[in-house]
Amino acid sequence: MPSREEILQWISDNPTQTAKRDIARAFGIKGAARIDLKRVLRELEDEGHLQKKRKTYRDPDRLPPVSVLSVLPPDTDGDLWARPLEWHGDGEEPKVLILPRESDAAMGAGDRILAKLTATPGEDQDYTARLIRKIGTNPLRILGIFKKSSEGGRIVPIDKGVDKQWIVPEGAEHGARDGELVEAEQAGPKGRMGLPKARVMSRLGDPTAPRAVSLIAIHQHGIPDHFPDQVLAEADAKKPAGLKGRTDLRELPLITIDPSDARDHDDAVLAQPDDAPDNEGGHILWVAIADVAHYVTPGSELDREARKRGNSSYFPDRVVPMLPDRLSGDLCSLHEGVPRAVIVARIRIDATGEKIGHRFERALMRSAASMSYEEAQSAIDGDPTDRAATMLDPVLRPLWAAYGALKQARERRQPLELDLPERRIELNEMGQVTSISFKERLDAHRLIEEFMVLANVCAAETLIAKRQPLLFRVHEEPNPDKLDALREVVKGSGLTLAKGQVLKTAHLNRLLEQAQGTEQDELINLATLRSMTQAYYNAENFGHFGLALRDYAHFTSPIRRYSDLIVHRGLISAHGWGKDGLSDTDLERLDETAKQISDTERRSMLAERDTTDRYLAAFMSDRIGAELPGRISGIARFGVFVKLDETGADALVPIRSLGAEFFHYDAEDQTLMGSDSGRVIALGQRVTARLVEAAPISGGLIAELVEIDGATMPRGPSRRPGKPPRRKAGVAKKKAAVKAKKEKRKVTRKR
């Protein structure tokens, strides 16, 4: 057992490792001796506490010995900090470091706790805190526009569907100015009457600035958008990797093919004819991926920050990268003519696209060209640029020949072939939307996708064969309830999806083929997409349903996905390439990492979708009153959603605008049925909608229906205020059944 002085000296020298388990580990204390250590620590704590309490007055620039704190996210060292909610001083808000004990309840960002504080003058923090108990639940966070008043102000939330305002009492404005975008939290318990109260936590600037659109989503979803100084310093200190321990591939004409506005280039490809006599007509494929693991090593500041972010987030006007620009835009980007470190997959396929072998190497490459999808495609189509003309025979044509073989293998495998065009939002220099269009899908896109999918399969198979833990990309089969909902949509469209068999992607592809070119095409594609489960990461392999693959892992984008970095480290460990492979910590928390990065991926998807909605609303705001064609894409108890043809935006048609009659909502059939007329509003119906409202701040579009399937919507008198009468659904169903019989002959069933 160490002396009291030795324990105090340890705590002084190691202010971030003062939990009982840290001290026990430092002095090698085990078993029953931990009881004695606990006693000594309690005595020291009690003695220190008594000394601090000799002053009976409270300085307004000091915190009380017991305070309410709001827990902040862990920093890059894993330390937990908090901000005091009872600070009334005029100076800078004090920094509080939480010292959790083994017996403490888990604390997360946003938790409110009652804590015992100890002043620590001369340290990096002003106070240390010991948990007494957690208070209630996480305070509700609000993002909105601050409206100043003589008694403080109000906050108007920017979230779609939220019209409740919040009162900001005088003294809780945090210096916010009228019209500013602010982040606030609920202040005090919610009262039974009147508006709830909130306090401003941070000011985010002018919400009307065009480039504030993505900033709103970033803050709303809690995406870290600033790198800590120590992370940037670590990245800036990195030097380009040399040839030592690597295969020299600098003479291979590997090229990158990316979007014209790509901010990084993390993959390069090459195809060559296979001259082996046992593989006539076969190909050798090279897929080289930036060796991010060389620069982002386990336990480093860069690693902690990358794991916290999980992935890069992409918005029309900015990128929130997973790695600092020194890496993502420089050392790990495969720029043309510059030597770069890579991990490369050399893959052999036969003339029909079947893989017959592969191996991985740690190498150094030099990109022969950085081409856009459009430039590569134009060259193949007979209109090459001067640069592409020199690459046509040695590089591009062999790539397309290999892609032709991979297409055959894909057709046999039958991955899910959804046809859902991706929107492209064009901005001017001021950040204003100039146009919204749908991205063209080229063979160049599909070629790169097939090469990347094959490389990902090779990575998974190699690590499985070498019994090396990894993170799989998992996509499970649709659940029965979602499949039943899909079958209802299919049935209503006059198409078929067989029951009573194990569902395969081939069955869904046949359904999509039935719908192709018909009025139901987009509806069936959307309904099929909605029936799918969300893909995620897992340390266990459950296969990838959508790609019709048994073994699949993400290997090809380590610049923007932490999952790929883990797979790279697994390959390094499996091949014995160096000490920068998977660490013991990586292995211990593989399950935790899988959940973490699955969550950050969903967070980015939501933020990107919200940003797109806001840009669409801004673009449509000058078209109020216009009548626009579209299709019903969603049915809810409160109304219907219409997907507008021109932009793909979804506009809400509130149920109150559908007419004077009551509409019955059928969740199973996804329909609304008028109680008087028997009119049925269902998914997929063609409509003309009049745009009534566009709210760029919330991203909401409100419309009213003018026509459904060519028939003008009736306009009756508005209902009187109050609860509408609930007419019996039976009468309406009888009317609908009669109407359905009359229209049954019009439905053409395809088989």
Secondary structure by P-SEA (a helix, b strand, c coil): cccaaaaaaaaaaccccccaaaaaaaacccccaaaaaaaaaaaaaaaaaaaaaccccccccccccbbbbbbcccccccbbbbbbccccccccbbbbbbbccccccccccccccbbbbbbbccccccbbbbbccccccccccccbbbbbccccbbbbbccccccbbbbbccccccccccccccccccccccccccbbbbbbcccccccccccaaaaaaaaaacccccccaaaaaaaaacccccccccccccccbbbbbcccccccccccbbbbcccccccccbbbbbbbccccccccccccaaaaaaaaacbbbbcccccccccccccccccccccccbbbbbbcccccccccccccccccccbbbbbcccccaaaaaaaaaccccaaaaaaccccaaaaaaaaaaaaaaaaaacccccbbbbbbbbbcccccccbbbbbbbcaaaaaaaaaaaaaaaaaaaaaaaacbbbbbbccccccaaaaaaaaaaaaaacbbbbccccccaaaaaaaaaaaccccaaaaaaaaaaaaccbbbbccccccccccccccccccccccccaaaaaaaaaaaaaaccccccccaaaaaaaaaaaaaaaaaaaaaaaaaaaaaaaaaaaaacccccbbbbbccccccccbbbbbcccccbbbbbcccccccbbbbbbccccbbbbccccccccccccbbbbbcccccccbbbbbbbcccccccccccccccccccccccaaaaaaaaaaaaaaacccccccc
